[in-house]
């Protein structure tokens, strides 16, 4: 009878990069910043437009449209579901979750390409 030995591999602890936020920007502060770069639009006007933009984005996504914001990027829905053997056997109860996907446009892709990273303290 052959004797086998079990080898126990201890996993080495590893450290991975993780993006660390250094704060947040609210709609209100963003609207003030945008208005500050303009002499014709108030922060209240910008805030109203951003609020309407949120509503329009929600409406169009819920209707199955891709919403493109030019060089900023685009938003679309993605789904996760169980599989069915045939199209006839598939039904909406098999959908597990829906998410909103954002695909950055050229300006944000360029920002990512030149971004510098440092270790958090």
Secondary structure as UniProt FT lines:
FT   HELIX           27..36
FT   HELIX           43..62
FT   TURN            63..64
FT   STRAND          67..68
FT   TURN            70..71
FT   STRAND          73..81
FT   TURN            87..89
FT   HELIX           92..94
FT   STRAND          95..104
FT   HELIX           106..114
//
